[in-house]
Amino acid sequence: MGFGTNIMKTLMFVFNAIVWILGLVLFVIGIVVLAEGKNWNDIIDGKTVPVSAMLIVVGLVIAVVGFLGCFGAMKQNGTMLLIYAIILGFIIIIQLIAGILAFIYSDEAEEFVQDGLTIGLRDYGKDDNAVSGDESLTTKAIDWLQAKLDCCGILTSKDWSQTSNKATYWIKTHVMDTPDSCCMTETSGCGVNGATGISTSINNEGCLDKGVDFFKDYAIASGVCGIVFLIFEILAVCAALYIRQQS
C-alpha cells in the first residue's frame, strides 16, 4: 500500500467523521424545521414539509453510510467503497435539490406568507367547535404565529377591527377586539378593545415582516447547511474512489 493511499485513507476517515457529524446535524435541523413548521404549515400551505423531510432522510442516511465508508476504507474493500461512493453521490444530488428548494421558497416567502395570513385572518375562528372548545388548524396557526413572533394581524393589530374587514368571521362578534394571542402578556380576554393599533398591552406590529424573516431564517439555514456539507461529501467520494483504484 503506497504512501498516497495511506494519506487518502486518513483523509477519508477525517472526511467521514465530519460527514457523519454533519449528517446528524442535518437530521436535527430537519426535525426542528418540521416541528416548528407544523405550527403554521396551514398558513404557508405546507412549504416547510418537503425541505424538512428531505433533510431528515438525507441526514439519517449520511450518518449510516458514513460507517460503510470507514469500514470499506479500513478493509480496502473495493465493492464497499464503490457502493459508498454511489450512495453518497445520490445523496449529493438530493441535497442540491433540497438546497435549491430552500432558496426558492425563501425568495417566495413574502408572497405565500401574505397569502396565508390573509386567508388565516379571514377564516380565523370559522371552523372552531364552540361546544368542545376545539380550535381549527387555522385558528391554532394564527395564534401560534402571533404569540411566537410577538405580532398581531398582517400589517398591524387594526387588521382585526371591524373597519378593516379582513377578519370577516371574527368581526361578526368582535368589533374592536384582537385574539388574546396578540397580547404582550396573554390572559383570557386581554384582547378586548385591542384592535386600535395603539394599545399598550397589544403587540401592534403586524406578522407579515416577522413571518417572512422567520421563514427565511429556517429556509436559508437549511439550504446553506445542505450546500456546505456537499464539500466534505464530494471530498469523501473522491477519497473512496481513489482508495478503491489503488486497492
C-alpha positions in Angstrom: 0.0 0.0 0.0 1.6 3.3 -1.1 2.1 6.5 0.8 -0.6 8.3 -1.2 -3.1 5.6 -0.3 -2.3 5.9 3.4 -2.8 9.6 3.2 -6.1 9.2 1.3 -7.3 6.6 3.9 -6.5 9.1 6.7 -8.3 11.9 4.9 -11.3 9.6 4.2 -11.6 8.8 7.9 -11.4 12.5 8.7 -14.0 13.4 6.0 -16.2 10.6 7.0 -16.1 11.7 10.7 -17.1 15.2 9.5 -19.8 13.9 7.2 -21.2 11.7 9.9 -21.4 14.6 12.4 -22.8 16.9 9.8 -25.4 14.2 8.8 -26.6 14.2 12.4 -26.7 18.0 12.4 -28.7 17.9 9.2 -31.1 15.4 10.7 -31.6 17.6 13.8 -32.2 20.7 11.6 -34.8 18.8 9.6 -36.6 17.8 12.8 -36.5 21.3 14.1 -37.8 22.8 10.8 -40.6 20.1 10.7 -41.5 20.6 14.3 -41.7 24.4 14.0 -43.3 24.3 10.6 -46.2 22.1 11.7 -47.4 25.0 13.8 -48.0 27.2 10.8 -48.0 24.9 7.7 -51.7 25.7 7.4 -50.7 29.3 6.8 -47.9 28.7 4.3 -49.5 25.7 2.5 -47.1 23.1 3.9 -44.0 24.7 2.2 -41.6 23.5 5.0 -42.6 19.8 4.7 -40.6 18.8 1.6 -37.4 20.5 2.6 -37.5 19.3 6.3 -38.4 15.7 5.2 -35.6 15.7 2.7 -33.1 17.0 5.4 -34.2 14.3 7.9 -33.9 11.4 5.4 -30.6 12.6 4.0 -29.1 13.3 7.4 -30.1 9.9 8.6 -28.7 8.1 5.5 -25.5 10.1 5.7 -24.9 9.0 9.3 -25.5 5.4 8.4 -23.5 5.4 5.2 -20.5 7.0 7.0 -19.9 3.7 8.8 -19.9 1.9 5.4 -17.2 4.2 4.1 -15.0 3.9 7.1 -15.2 0.1 7.1 -14.6 -0.1 3.3 -11.5 2.1 3.6 -10.2 0.2 6.6 -10.5 -3.2 4.8 -9.7 -1.6 1.4 -12.8 -3.4 0.1 -13.4 -2.1 -3.4 -17.0 -3.2 -3.6 -18.0 -1.5 -0.4 -16.1 1.7 -1.4 -17.9 1.7 -4.8 -21.3 1.3 -3.1 -20.4 4.0 -0.6 -19.4 6.4 -3.4 -22.6 5.7 -5.4 -24.9 6.2 -2.4 -23.1 9.4 -1.4 -23.4 10.6 -5.0 -27.2 10.2 -4.9 -27.2 12.0 -1.5 -25.3 14.9 -3.0 -27.9 15.2 -5.8 -30.7 15.1 -3.3 -29.0 17.8 -1.1 -28.6 20.0 -4.2 -32.3 19.7 -4.8 -33.1 20.5 -1.1 -30.8 23.5 -1.2 -32.4 24.8 -4.3 -35.9 24.3 -2.9 -34.9 26.1 0.3 -33.6 29.2 -1.6 -36.6 29.2 -3.9 -39.0 29.1 -1.0 -37.1 31.9 0.8 -37.4 34.1 -2.3 -41.1 33.5 -2.5 -41.6 33.8 1.3 -43.3 37.2 1.3 -45.9 36.2 -1.3 -47.1 32.9 0.3 -46.8 34.2 3.9 -49.0 37.2 3.0 -51.5 34.9 1.2 -51.5 32.6 4.2 -52.1 35.4 6.7 -54.9 36.9 4.6 -56.7 33.5 4.4 -55.9 32.9 8.1 -57.4 36.1 9.3 -60.4 35.6 7.0 -61.1 32.1 8.4 -60.0 32.7 12.0 -62.5 31.0 14.3 -64.7 29.9 11.5 -64.3 26.1 12.0 -63.8 26.2 15.8 -66.1 23.9 17.8 -67.9 26.1 20.3 -69.3 23.0 22.1 -66.0 21.1 22.7 -63.8 24.2 22.7 -61.5 22.7 20.0 -59.9 25.2 17.7 -59.4 24.7 13.9 -55.9 24.4 12.4 -56.2 27.9 11.0 -57.0 29.4 14.4 -54.2 27.5 16.1 -51.7 28.5 13.4 -52.6 32.2 13.7 -52.5 32.1 17.5 -49.2 30.3 17.5 -47.6 32.7 15.0 -48.8 35.8 16.8 -47.7 34.5 20.2 -44.4 33.2 18.8 -43.4 36.3 16.9 -45.0 38.9 19.2 -47.1 40.3 16.4 -50.7 40.9 15.6 -52.6 40.9 12.3 -51.0 41.2 8.9 -49.6 44.7 8.9 -51.0 46.0 12.2 -53.3 45.0 15.1 -56.0 47.1 13.4 -56.4 44.3 10.9 -58.6 42.6 13.4 -61.0 45.5 13.7 -64.4 45.6 12.0 -63.4 48.6 9.9 -60.6 46.8 8.2 -62.9 43.9 7.2 -60.1 41.4 6.9 -61.1 39.0 9.7 -64.5 38.6 8.2 -65.7 35.8 10.5 -64.1 37.3 13.7 -65.7 40.7 13.3 -69.2 39.2 13.4 -68.8 39.0 17.1 -65.9 41.3 17.8 -65.9 45.0 16.8 -62.5 46.2 18.1 -61.1 43.1 19.7 -58.0 41.1 18.9 -57.4 37.5 19.7 -55.7 37.0 23.1 -52.6 35.8 21.2 -51.9 39.4 20.3 -51.4 40.4 23.9 -47.9 41.1 25.3 -48.9 39.1 28.3 -51.6 36.6 27.2 -54.5 36.2 29.6 -58.2 35.4 28.9 -60.0 38.4 27.5 -56.8 40.5 27.2 -57.5 41.3 23.6 -60.8 43.2 24.2 -60.7 46.6 22.5 -57.2 45.9 21.4 -57.6 46.4 17.7 -56.8 50.1 17.8 -53.2 50.0 16.7 -52.1 52.0 19.7 -52.9 49.7 22.7 -50.0 49.5 25.1 -50.9 45.9 26.1 -51.0 44.6 22.5 -48.2 43.7 20.1 -49.3 46.2 17.5 -46.7 45.3 14.8 -48.1 43.1 12.1 -46.9 39.5 11.4 -46.0 39.8 7.7 -42.5 41.1 8.0 -41.7 39.0 11.1 -43.2 35.9 9.5 -41.2 36.3 6.3 -38.0 36.8 8.3 -38.8 33.8 10.5 -39.4 31.5 7.5 -36.4 32.8 5.6 -34.1 32.2 8.5 -35.1 28.5 8.6 -35.1 28.1 4.8 -31.7 29.7 4.3 -30.1 27.9 7.2 -31.3 24.6 5.8 -30.1 25.5 2.3 -26.7 26.7 3.4 -26.1 23.7 5.6 -27.0 21.3 2.8 -24.7 23.1 0.3 -21.8 23.4 2.8 -22.0 19.7 3.6 -21.5 18.9 -0.2 -17.9 20.0 0.0 -17.0 17.3 2.6 -19.2 14.7 0.8 -17.5 15.3 -2.5 -14.1 15.0 -1.0 -15.1 11.8 0.7 -16.4 10.3 -2.6 -13.1 11.3 -4.3 -11.1 9.7 -1.5 -13.2 6.5 -1.7 -12.8 6.2 -5.4 -9.0 6.8 -5.1 -8.6 4.1 -2.4 -10.7 1.7 -4.5 -8.5 2.3 -7.5 -5.3 1.6 -5.5 -6.7 -1.5 -3.8 
